[in-house]
Amino acid sequence: MKGKVFGVGVGPGDSELLTVKAVNAIKSADVIIAPRTEKKEGSVALDIARCYISENTEIVYQIYPMVKGFSEDTSAWDKNKAEIMAMLEEGKQVVFLTLGDPMFYSTYIYVYNRLKEAGANIETIPGIPAFCAIASYLGRSIVEGDDILSIIPATVSEDKLKKALATCDNAVIMKVYKNFSQVVDNLDEASMLKNATLVSRCGLPDEEIINDVAANKGKKLNYLSTILTKHD
């Protein structure tokens, strides 16, 4: 197989946060894969990387359903894999864009596993996760000394959330959008609400920073919302 796939992490939103290696891969790509959901037309990852994409580069949108247990219906994944494999057979250099880091809560992980099993030549280029960028922008540490950090998707069960908060010093809570009120209650119970800061769409034009998380309980949030907090 002549072609190669690069899984490229574009970070949380600021185009200047891409690594040199990521930018070089994007600039030399024959094809850019821009993943999106069936509910949205655009691709945030593509918007972030667009300033580095050559006008001669082909852009291909691929739809990846935002569902749990996708193994029950693999048709979309099979179609997308076949499309990428056909590009590789033609000797093309393909860049698959992904928000944040490719190996961190990313659709790319499942794409990588499928392409690797199919014998694709594939390389992953890391990116900056949102919580790292948020910490730098806010000027607050994520962990210090012997602190224990929990990184928790807010989509987990309440029991798992409580256990994770009880066994850490600092916490990063991601995907805070559907059950924000429940997360606020659990942070309050764990004595981690006072030190919580929420950032939505970090580095993007409509970025929002909420320092008083308690006062905004019940607010409708974007999917790309993250809380940084620690015990009192």
QUIBEL-V201674 format. One record per backbone hydrogen bond with DSSP energy under -1.0 kcal/mol. CO is the residue of the C=O (numbers start at 1). NH is the residue of the N-H. Records with the same first field share a line. If there is no record, write none. Layout:
BEGIN
CO: NH / NH
END
This chain:
BEGIN
4: 94
5: 123
6: 96
7: 125
8: 98
11: 100
14: 17
19: 23
20: 24
21: 25
22: 26
23: 27
24: 28
26: 29
30: 58
31: 95
32: 60
33: 97
34: 62
36: 64
43: 47
44: 48
45: 49
46: 50
49: 52
50: 53
54: 57
58: 32
60: 34
62: 36
65: 67
69: 72
70: 73
74: 78
75: 79
76: 80
77: 81
78: 82
79: 83
80: 84
81: 85
82: 86
83: 87
84: 88
85: 89
86: 90
87: 92
88: 3 / 91
92: 4
93: 30 / 31
94: 6
95: 33
96: 8
98: 10
100: 11
101: 104
106: 109
107: 111
108: 112
109: 113
110: 114
111: 115
112: 116
113: 117
114: 118
115: 120
116: 119
121: 5
123: 7
125: 9
129: 133
130: 134
131: 135
132: 136
133: 137
134: 138
135: 139 / 140
144: 147
148: 169 / 170
150: 172
152: 174
153: 156
157: 161
158: 162
159: 163
160: 164
161: 165
162: 166
169: 231
170: 150
171: 229
172: 152
173: 227
174: 154
175: 177
179: 183
180: 184
181: 185
182: 186
183: 187
184: 188
185: 189
186: 190
187: 192
188: 191
191: 232
193: 196
197: 228
198: 210
199: 226
200: 208
201: 204
204: 207
208: 200
210: 198
211: 213
214: 217
216: 219
223: 225
224: 201
225: 176
226: 199
227: 173
228: 197
229: 171
END
